[in-house]
């Protein structure tokens, strides 16, 4: 995948995430985080725990959102150096 393709895909996913997060739809936001994580190479994918209940979705989103941002930045750096 090229950097431009990755950026376009991640940008769409970020919009979906922000939309769900802003509306307080944390289960949907968590689903987007899982999808974003799957787009990363295996060595950069986070080991995300299963979301076992909707009540835990808000804390799940807050915990993994920043970690995933760092992994995305790392992958973008790799794609720029190819």
Helices and strands as residue ranges (DSSP letters): H 3-22, H 26-38, G 54-56, H 57-80
